[in-house]
Amino acid sequence: MRGVTERLMLLDTASLYFRAYFGVPDSVRAPDGTPVNAVRGLLDFIDRLVKDHRPDRLVACMDADWRPQWRVDLIPSYKAHRVAEERASGPDEEEVPDTLSPQVPVIEEVLDALGIARVGVAGYEADDVIGTFTARAGGPVDIVTGDRDLYQLVDDGRGVRVLYPLKGVGTLQMTDEAWLREKYGVDGGGYADLALLRGDPSDGLPGVPGIGEKTAAKLLAEFGDLAGIMAAVDDPKARLTPSQRRRLDEARPYVAVAPTVVRVAGDVPLPDVDTVLPKAPRDPARLEALSARWGLGGSLHRLLLTLGG
């Protein structure tokens, strides 16, 4: 009988295959000369993660829409600098290195043949899929990502932590609430408020001008949360400098919509999938054909041994 203490591991898959792509030489190629550094690198990552952390369940969470329109409608600059091509229907095309894009379908095929759950939901980012799986989890959750946005999900009480790769996935920063408080002065629940006040150029989030990370942390410590800070703007007795009061007041239109953009969704309509980590491949013949076609060799072999062990 499966208990609630089962550990769920959620992979921010794009974050990891980007790291694999840039961390593994593009001299790693299929027999026909096609680069497969991201494919093999991701398989090596999963192998190491399973060996080191022994999850009972694992989901490769995907970006079905890396820049959802509902976020862009609220903050038009959201990830705008990363758009390679705007499309009239469907998600805009993200700027991705030429030799990485063809590897993504191969990654998806290999994960499916292995039987590793792979979930992307139309209209949502992988972060939102991760947020929803985390909200529904009955036991501890390890979120593996190179995206600090997911620090907002850290929750010691529920056993939710972020494993942030520092070097490959062999060296991971174990992000819990104590680490967040020491680094940023906030817990998981306060990280989203800190992020939206500070802004994030990599995501096209402007933040509140003049309110950097340290000031945002001090304001959150003083007033509790974003709502408390904005209530203080209207309270002449509140301990805000004149410039802080003015900047926050001028930023009201941004502050009104930013929480919806910055906070990951927890109510994505997830498909019914088997998240149990497979002991053996779901489709051995397909996996063998993919391995031969793409020269997955030792990377795939090691992962199969780990899964079966």
N, C-alpha and C positions, 0 to 999 in steps of 0.2 A: 504493500500500500504506500502511495506517495504522500509524504508529509509536507507540511508548510515550510520546513527548513530547507527544502531544495533551493540550491543557488542558481539563479538565472543570470546569464551573461548576455548583454546586449551590445552588439557591435555597431558603431557608427561607420558603416562599411566604406563609404566614399572617403571619409577622413583617413581610414587605414590604407585603402588602396592608393590614394594620393601619396601617402608617406612611403609605401612600398615602391611606388614608381620612381620617386626621387631618391630613395635609399638604396635601391638595387640597380646595378649598372645595366644600361640598355643593351649591353653585349649578351645578356641572357635572352636567348631567342629560340623560337620554334625551329624545327627542321627546315622549314622553307625560308628562314631568315626573319620572320616577323618577331618584333620584340614581345616578350611575355614576362618582363620584369615585374610588372604590377601583379600579374596572376600568380606567379611563383612566390613573390614576396608576401602576398596576402595569405597564401596557403602556409607559408612558414610562420607568419604572425599567428594564425589560428592554432597551428600546432603548438607553438610556445605558450599561448594563452591557456589552452586546454591542459597542457602538461603542468603548468605552474599553478593554476587556480582551480582545476577540476570542477567546472560547472556541471550541474545536472541537466540544465537546459540552455540552449543557445539560439539566438536569433540574429541573423545578418539583416540589419535595418537599412533600408534603401531610400534614396531621394526620388520618389515618383515625380515630385515637383520641387526643384531646388529653390525656386523663388515664387512662392504661391501668390496669386493675384490678390487674395484678401489681405495679405501683408503689404503688398505694393500699393493697394488702394489707400491704405492708412499712412504709409510713409513711402512716397514715390522713389526716394533715393535708395531704398532697401536693395542691396546687392546690385545696384544698377551698373556699377563699374565692372562687373564680371559678366555682363551680357555680351555674348559673341554675335547673336542674331535674334532680333525680335520676331515673334511669330504671331500672326493674327489669331490663330486658334492653337490651343495647347501651350505647354510651358515654353518660355524663351529658352534658346540654346545657351548653355553656359560655356565660357571660354575654358577649354581643356586642351592640354598638349596633344598634338597630332597623333603621337604614337600611344597615347593612353586611351583615347576614345574607343578604338577597336578592341581593346582588351576587356572593356566592361561587359559586353555580352558573353565573352568567354568565362569571365568570373561567375556570371549568373548561371551559365550552363553547368559549370563544375560544381557550384554549391548545390544546385538542384539534383544533379546526379549523385552527389554525396548523401543527400537527404538532410542537409543543414537548412533549417527553416530560413526563408528569405522573404521579407515583408516590406513592401512599399505600398502606399495608399494614395490614389489620385488626389491632387490638391494639397498634399502635405509633404513636409520635409522629413528626413530620417529622424531629426530631433523630436518631432511630434509623435512619430511611431514609438520612439524610445520613451518619451514621456508617458504615453498611454500604457505601454507594457509595464512601466514602473508603477504607475498608479494602480494597476490591477494585480500586481504581484503579491503573493501571500507570504513570500520568504525573502531572503536577502538578494540584492541585485548588484551586479558589477557592470558598470557602463564603461565600455572601452572607447575612448574618443580623444582626438587631438583638438577638440573644440571646447574652449572654456565655457561657452554658453550653457553647457549641460551641468556645470557646477550647481546651478539652481536646483537640481534634483537631489543633491546630497542630503541625506536624512539619517542620522545615526540611530534614531529611534526605530526606524524600519530596516536598518541594515543596508541602506543604499549608498554606494560610494562610486566615485569616478576613478578609473584607472587611466591616467594620462601618460601617454608614451613620451619618454624623454630621449631614449635612444632605442630605435626599433621598438619591440615590445618586451625586450629582456629587462630593460630598466624602466619601471613604471612609477609614477608618482601616485601614491595611494591618497586620494583626496577625500578626507572626511571633514566633519564640522570643526574639529580642533585645528586642522590645517587651514581651513578657510578663515577661521577667526584670526589666526596668527598672521596670515598673508594679507587678508582684505578687511578684517574687522567685522565680518558678517558671517552668518550661517548660510546654509543652502537656500533657505527661503528668502533671505535678504539679498542674494547675489543678483537676481534679476533686476531689483530696484537699483543696485549699485551700477550694473551694466548700462541701464537705460539713462541714468543720470550722467555717467561718464562718457557714454557714446562708444562706438566701435567702428573705426574707419573701414576695417576689413569687411563689415557687413553693411556699410553705408548708413550707419545710425549716427545722426549728428550729436546726440547728447544735449546737455544744457550748457551753452557757452560759459566758460569760466568755472565750471564745476568739474574738477578733475577727480581722479580716483580717491585721493586722500580726503578731499573735501566732502565727496559723496559719502565716504565711510563715516566721517565725523557727524554729518547731518543725520545719517541713519542711526548712529549711536545715540544722538540727542533726541530725535523725534520718533524713532521706532521703525517707521516704514515710509513709503512714498506718500501715502495719504496723510500721515502725520506731518511730513515736511511741507506739503502743500497747505495744510491747515495752518501751519505756523506762518506762512506767508501772509495770511489774513489776520494774524494775531499780532498787534503792535508790541505786545510784551514779550513775544518769542525772541530767543537769542539768535537772531540772524543779522549779519552785517548788512548795511544798506545795499551793497552791490549784490550780495546773495539774494536778498529779497527781490530786487529789481530783475535780476536774471531769471529767477524761478517764475516770477510773475509773467515776464515776457514769453517764457517757454510753455505757458499753459496749453496752447494747442498741441504741441508735441507731447507733453506729459499726459494729455488726455488719451492719446492713441497708442503711445509707445508700449504700455504694458501688454497690450494684445499682440503686438509684433514680437516683443522680446521674450515673453514667457512661452515656453513650449506648450503645445496643446496636450490635454490629458484625456481627451474624449474622441480620439480618432476611431472611426468604424473599422476595427481590425478584422481581417479574415480569420476564419477558424483554421489554425495551423497546428501541427504537432511540433512543439518546441524541444522535445526530448533530444538530447545529443545522440546521434546515431552511433551504434557500435560497428555497423557495416554499411556499405554504400546502398542507397536505395535502388540504383540502376547500374550494377557492375559493368554490364556490357557497354553502356553509354560512356561511363567513366573511363573505361579502358580505351575506347575510341578517341575520346577527348585528350587523354594523356598522350597517345601516340601522335595525334594531329598537332598538338601544341608543345610537345616535348616537356611534359610536366615532371617527369622523372622522379628524382629524389624528394622534391618538395611534397608531391602527392603521396609517395610511398611512406614517408615519415609521418604524415598526418593520418594515413590509414592505420599505421601501427599504433599511434597514440589513441585513436578513437577505439580501436579494438582491444586496447590494453586494460 
